[in-house]
Amino acid sequence: MTPTPSPRSHQEITSQLAVACLGAGIVTSVAVAQGQNPLTALGITLFSAVAAVGVGQIL
C-alpha cells in the first residue's frame, strides 16, 4: 500500500510563493532597467511565481 501525500500547509505555499516572486522579481527588475513597462514586468512576475508554485504542487 502506497502512502498518500499529505496536503501542503498554507504557510508552505506562502513561503514558496515568496521565494518564486523574489526569483522572478530579480529578472524583471533587469527588464525594467532596460526600459520595460513596470506594470507589465509586475504582471510577468506574478504570473511566473504562481505558475512555479502550481507546478511545484503538482510535482
N, C-alpha and C positions, 0 to 999 in steps of 0.2 A: 504494500500500500504506500503510495507516494504522499508526502505531506503537502497540504495546500499552503500556498504562500499567504502570509498574514497581510492584511491591508496596511497600506502606508499611513503613518500618522500625519496629521495636519502640519505639525512642526517640521517634519522631514520634507514634506512637499514645499513648504515655505522656504526652507533653507536651500533646497535645490533650485528654486526659482530665483532666489537672491544671487546665488553663485552664477547661474546662467545669465542673469541680467548684467552682472559685473563683467563677465567674459565678452558678451555681445556689446556692451557699452564701450569697452576699450576699442574695439574695431570701429564702431560707428563714430566715436569721437574723432578718430583719424579722418573719417569721411567728411565730417562736419568741418574739420580744419582745412580740408581741401575744397570746401565750397558747397557741400550738400545741404539741403534744407534741413534744419534741426527737427522739425516735426516729422519729416519723412524718416530721418535717422531714428527718432524715438519709436516710430511705428515698426520699423525693421527690428529694433532691439527687443521690443515687447513680443513681437511675433516669433522671433527666433528663440527667445527664452521660454515661451510657452511651448513651442514645438520641441525643444530639447527636454523639458520636463515630461512632456507627453510621451516621447519616445523612451525616456528613462523608465517611466512607469510600465510601459508595455514590455520592455526587455527586463 
